[in-house]
Amino acid sequence: MQLRDGVLCLAEGMRRGECSAVELAKAALERIALLDDALGCFLTVTPETALAQAEAVDRARARREDLTVLAGIPMALKDNLCTRGIATTCASRVLEGYAPPYDATAWTRLRSAGAVLVGKNNMDEFAMGSSTENSAFGPVANPWDLERVPGGSSGGSAAAVAAGEVVYALGSDTGGSVRQPAAFTGVVGLKPTYGRVSRHGLVAFASSLDQVGPIARTVADCALILQVIAGRDPLDASSVPVDVPDYRAMLEAGVRGLRIGVPREYFGPGVDPGVADCVREALDVLVGQGATAEECSLPHTGYGLAAYYLLAPAEASSNLARYDGVRYGRRADGRHTPRELYALSRGQGFGPEVKRRLMLGTYALSSGYYEAYYLKAQKVRTLVSRDFQAAFERFDLVAGPTTPDVAFRRGECSGDPLKLYMADALTIPANLAGLPAISVPCGFSRSLPVGLQLVGRAFDEGTLLRAGHASQQAASQWRRSPPVAAGGKGAAT
Amino acid sequence: MRVAREQVGRIAELACLALDETERETMACTLNAILDYVELLERVDTSDVPAMAHVLPPWDAMREDEPGPTLSPEEWLDHVPSRTGPFPMVPRFVEE
């Protein structure tokens, strides 16, 4: 039994007594010890916490208590999800050594379901990036090719799942940060509807766009995780009081009669032909199972990226104002005026990409530029959202590639932020419209994984999961293991 | 050039960021490249389009005004970089 077997298989193994939660936790910790020097997926490993939680699950099982399917399954959290007493750094020097006094609600819910936390994942600093090269503590490698990036900003979480270090992880998706790394590493990444999962305890980047989502090897596992973390939370006023359906029960419904819109803008110039072919083949499979696929248009897709790179930095410039070196986090040494203390603490603590976005956001909100930039971008956001509304009058889902290309080489985009931002061009529209979206592995181009992206109506994650599951069941490529250079050789189990 | 090098200093001041000379130089270049790109939004006619205020229809997010559990002062103060007793230490900002 291996961690790559997934939640259901491992849960069944524990139920039958073929393995214990402690054995699974040890297997995860051993695998991290074996692979993570090369991969860099973890900023903190929590063996004591993991073994204590696993022992508690095994004791509960011995007492024949009712346990959830997630009980005893080793998992990880992106390092921007607060964990009481466990370092939460957002991969930033600003928060180095910070251990929050409270837990994120998504983690509280998983922990109550018996999840076993083995550690916190590396990421782009404050979730700003698409390659996980912007971490203050070093980059993450893609398990499929160690010279390539795993995507970002949840690159550590996606790579850890792909390499079989953990069974699943939680990431956060502001402009594609769950889906894009999932596509680059050949795993499944789900961004729920804005408001579906509580953001309490998720360190804020761009609050009107941020959403917590699961990363796992299968759509079915994502459904099980979403089931636990979804739902209204009194601690997050933006979490919506909408019923959470039984996602697992919806998985096997198939796609017969499902109407899929395929926006031509998602296959435009800049999209690699190999990626486009994989996605079209995956759609053909769904059509073969009884869905219909028809070309459509989301005419403002090409403006989404520009709107996002004004709105997200603007929100970040406000959210990250709290890191002033006074209440928590890094404080500059020496005697200074308050103003100098704030500026020096921030200047010394933040990395180049965070500084760039804080500057951009401050500029976009500053007097004389607000209307030309921020307000204009919010209007374009309305148009992007209207495009989807019109599409969903005719279709149940919209489908296309998750990313324009496969994982790029480390350093290929450094020094050219715009080139890097382009990696998010196809994921950002769903964030701007607040819609749920999923990336499902659908093949390989140049021996690197490709993701099929499905976007659904607000709060209709069930249809996404149903279609994603059907796609995954019909294909076998996603079962392939990435070659991971452990000591220069070897393959992931 | 949209953002002159001198303007970078002013924006950094507003953003409360201490930048060194090299950073200011680089920042002017990258900010201008990004602002040149976002200029494409000007092509979109938004004359009758409202700015998005919220991605979902609004709902009543208010709760009953009842006290709930909270962290103790000691738990909050545990993370202050510098403190004396129950008080965070900050630089003097009122002249004696």
Interface residues (C-beta under 8 A of the other chain):
Chain A: Y98 A99 P101 Y102 T193 Y194 G195 S208 P234 A237 S238 V240 P241 H300 G302 Y303 A306 A307 Y309 L310 S317 A321 D324 G325 V326 R327 Y328 G329 R330 R331 R335 H336 T337 P338 R339 E340 L341 Y342 A343 L344 R346 G347 Q348 F350 P352 K355 R356 L358 M359 L360 G361 T362 Y363 S366 Y373 L375 K376 A377 Q378 K379 V380 R381 T382 L383 S385 P417 L418 L432 A433 G434 A458
Chain B: V3 V8 I11 A12 E13 L14 A15 C16 L17 A18 L19 D20 E23 T26 M27 T30 L31 A33 I34 L35 Y37 V38 L40 L41 E42 V44 T46 V49 P50 A51 M52 A53 H54 V55 L56 W59 A61 R63 L71 E75 W76 D78 H79 V80 P81 S82 P88 V90 P91 F93
